[in-house]
Amino acid sequence: VQLQASGGGLVQAGGSLRLSCATSGRTFSRYTMGWFRQAPGKEREFVAAIRWTGGSTYYADSVKGRFTISRDNAKYTVYLQMNSLKAEDTAVYYCAQGGRLIMSTMWRASEYDYWGQGTQVTVSS
């Protein structure tokens, strides 16, 4: 299984970026997808997740209302639309693939089996 994240970059505060994560190796539509991030000197933290059906999403409080996770099962790709970016959003963003997770466990990094390599997002203030 491979996950390839892309779309990171440098953006000014208040701007937007769209991250993509293309996957291969197993049937995409069967698995929960998540985004996590890790800032320098900090632990990896949950950002957003979407169930395999695409019907349910889950967000960290810090990004709720600004970020939107979506998926295209035909393209084996998950997206993270990030709007109204803040300096504190600066981090390496990782996509991850898990099993058929329930909502109460989607925030746990340990629930995900495979991880992408990460893409850097830098927000200048």
Salt bridges, closest charged atoms under 4 A:
GLU45 OE2 - ARG37 NE 2.57
ASP61 OD1 - LYS64 NZ 3.08
ASP89 OD1 - ARG37 NH1 2.92
ASP89 OD2 - ARG66 NH1 2.73
GLU111 OE2 - ARG108 NH1 3.84
ASP113 OD2 - ARG26 NH2 3.37
